[in-house]
Amino acid sequence: MRYDYTLTYRDYLDAQKLYRRHRTSAGVFYYFWFWLLPIVGVVCGLPLVAGLFGYQPTWLEALSGFSVLGLWFALSIPLLRFYSVRKCWKRLLPDSLPKSTQTEIPVGLEMTPDQLISSLPGRSEARFLWPALVDYAEDEKLALVYIKKKFFLFVPRRAMDDAGWIQLRSHFANSRTPS
């Protein structure tokens, strides 16, 4: 069965969230780098901010470099995260799309008894045998079909009807070998 649908930036962000929930190490990495380190940076930068508003203790000069570094971390890490997520999304976009439609990616997904075929029309086609797929995760918005440990295809809920979802789950469940 073949399904044609479009992926949006919102789907991409939802796929990243599901990936972080499904892979514990990715979630720990995300919360450490993009939440904890910026908070620590703000705390380290507080003496410098206090010094700008007139509070001048004797130790402020000794900590000024450390405070500047902390504020740099607090500002640069979230901005770099935003930039890198947008850049990864734009790398998925085909160059052939007109500028007005560059927020959506047309995708084709075909399921045969032997393989899963994912295609970006005019750009690429990938064929994966069912036993070669590494993992599968699903929530109320989309599903992730893992090709490798850190590589996945994301399929939004609207892409297929209920029969397609049942077929995808059954293909994936039947291709797993008990360990």
C-alpha positions as CSV (number, residue, x, y, z in Angstrom):
1,M,0.0,0.0,0.0
2,R,1.3,3.5,-0.9
3,Y,0.7,6.7,1.1
4,D,1.6,10.2,0.0
5,Y,1.7,13.0,2.5
6,T,3.6,16.1,3.5
7,L,5.9,16.7,6.5
8,T,5.9,20.0,8.2
9,Y,8.3,21.7,10.6
10,R,5.9,20.9,13.5
11,D,6.1,17.2,12.6
12,Y,9.9,17.5,12.7
13,L,9.8,19.1,16.2
14,D,7.3,16.4,17.4
15,A,9.6,13.7,16.0
16,Q,12.5,15.2,18.0
17,K,10.4,15.2,21.2
18,L,9.4,11.6,20.7
19,Y,13.0,10.6,20.0
20,R,14.1,12.2,23.3
21,R,11.3,10.4,25.2
22,H,12.1,7.0,23.5
23,R,15.9,7.2,23.8
24,T,16.7,8.0,27.4
25,S,20.3,9.0,26.6
26,A,19.1,11.5,24.1
27,G,16.7,13.0,26.7
28,V,19.5,13.2,29.3
29,F,21.8,14.9,26.8
30,Y,19.1,17.4,25.7
31,Y,18.1,18.4,29.3
32,F,21.8,18.6,30.4
33,W,23.0,20.7,27.4
34,F,20.0,22.8,26.7
35,W,18.4,23.4,30.1
36,L,20.9,22.7,32.9
37,L,24.0,24.4,31.4
38,P,22.2,27.6,30.5
39,I,20.7,27.8,34.0
40,V,24.2,27.3,35.5
41,G,25.4,30.0,33.1
42,V,22.8,32.4,34.4
43,V,23.8,31.7,38.0
44,C,27.5,32.1,37.2
45,G,26.7,35.4,35.4
46,L,24.7,36.9,38.3
47,P,27.8,38.5,40.0
48,L,28.5,40.4,36.7
49,V,24.9,41.6,36.4
50,A,24.9,42.6,40.1
51,G,28.1,44.6,39.4
52,L,26.5,46.4,36.5
53,F,23.7,47.6,38.9
54,G,26.1,49.1,41.4
55,Y,26.8,46.2,43.8
56,Q,30.7,46.1,43.9
57,P,32.0,43.5,46.3
58,T,35.8,43.0,46.5
59,W,35.6,39.5,44.9
60,L,33.6,40.8,41.8
61,E,36.8,41.6,39.8
62,A,38.2,38.1,40.3
63,L,35.0,36.4,39.1
64,S,34.3,38.7,36.1
65,G,35.8,36.4,33.5
66,F,33.9,33.4,35.0
67,S,30.7,35.5,35.0
68,V,31.1,36.5,31.3
69,L,31.7,32.9,30.3
70,G,28.6,31.9,32.2
71,L,26.4,34.5,30.5
72,W,27.9,33.5,27.1
73,F,26.9,29.9,27.8
74,A,23.4,31.0,28.9
75,L,22.8,32.9,25.7
76,S,24.7,30.9,23.1
77,I,23.6,27.4,23.8
78,P,19.8,28.0,23.3
79,L,20.5,30.2,20.3
80,L,22.8,27.5,18.7
81,R,20.1,24.9,19.4
82,F,17.5,26.9,17.6
83,Y,19.8,27.5,14.7
84,S,20.9,23.9,14.4
85,V,17.3,22.6,14.5
86,R,16.3,25.0,11.7
87,K,19.3,24.1,9.7
88,C,18.6,20.4,9.9
89,W,15.0,21.0,8.8
90,K,16.2,23.1,5.9
91,R,18.6,20.3,4.8
92,L,15.6,18.0,4.4
93,L,13.8,20.4,2.1
94,P,14.3,19.7,-1.6
95,D,15.9,22.6,-3.6
96,S,13.4,22.1,-6.3
97,L,10.5,23.3,-4.2
98,P,9.2,26.8,-4.9
99,K,9.9,29.3,-2.2
100,S,6.2,29.5,-1.2
101,T,6.0,25.8,-0.3
102,Q,9.4,25.4,1.5
103,T,7.7,24.7,4.8
104,E,6.4,21.3,3.7
105,I,8.2,18.2,2.3
106,P,6.2,15.8,0.1
107,V,6.9,12.2,1.1
108,G,5.8,8.8,-0.2
109,L,5.6,5.7,2.0
110,E,5.0,2.3,0.6
111,M,4.6,-1.0,2.5
112,T,5.1,-4.3,0.8
113,P,5.3,-7.7,2.4
114,D,9.1,-7.6,2.2
115,Q,10.1,-4.0,2.7
116,L,9.3,-0.4,3.6
117,I,9.9,2.1,0.8
118,S,10.3,5.7,1.7
119,S,10.6,8.3,-1.0
120,L,11.1,12.0,-1.4
121,P,9.6,12.6,-4.9
122,G,12.3,13.8,-7.3
123,R,15.0,13.4,-4.8
124,S,15.5,10.0,-3.3
125,E,14.1,6.6,-2.5
126,A,15.1,4.2,0.2
127,R,14.1,0.6,0.7
128,F,14.3,-1.1,4.0
129,L,13.7,-4.8,4.6
130,W,11.4,-5.3,7.6
131,P,13.9,-7.4,9.7
132,A,16.5,-4.7,9.1
133,L,14.5,-2.0,11.0
134,V,16.0,-1.5,14.4
135,D,13.1,-0.1,16.5
136,Y,9.7,1.5,16.4
137,A,8.1,4.2,18.6
138,E,4.7,5.7,18.5
139,D,2.7,8.4,20.3
140,E,-0.6,10.2,19.6
141,K,1.0,12.5,16.9
142,L,3.4,10.3,14.9
143,A,5.5,7.2,14.7
144,L,9.3,6.8,14.4
145,V,10.7,3.9,12.5
146,Y,14.3,3.5,13.4
147,I,16.7,2.6,10.6
148,K,19.7,2.8,12.8
149,K,20.1,3.6,16.5
150,K,20.0,7.4,15.9
151,F,18.4,7.5,12.4
152,F,14.7,7.3,11.9
153,L,11.8,8.0,9.6
154,F,8.9,9.9,11.1
155,V,5.4,9.3,9.9
156,P,2.6,11.7,11.2
157,R,-0.7,10.2,12.2
158,R,-2.5,12.0,9.4
159,A,-0.3,10.2,6.8
160,M,-2.2,6.9,6.9
161,D,-5.7,5.7,7.7
162,D,-6.3,3.1,10.5
163,A,-5.8,0.2,8.1
164,G,-2.3,1.6,7.2
165,W,-1.3,1.9,10.8
166,I,-2.4,-1.6,11.6
167,Q,-0.4,-2.8,8.6
168,L,2.7,-0.9,9.7
169,R,2.5,-2.2,13.3
170,S,1.9,-5.8,12.1
171,H,4.8,-5.7,9.6
172,F,7.0,-4.4,12.3
173,A,5.8,-6.8,14.9
174,N,6.1,-9.8,12.5
175,S,9.7,-8.9,11.5
176,R,11.0,-8.9,15.0
177,T,12.7,-12.1,16.1
178,P,12.4,-13.1,19.8
179,S,15.6,-12.8,21.7
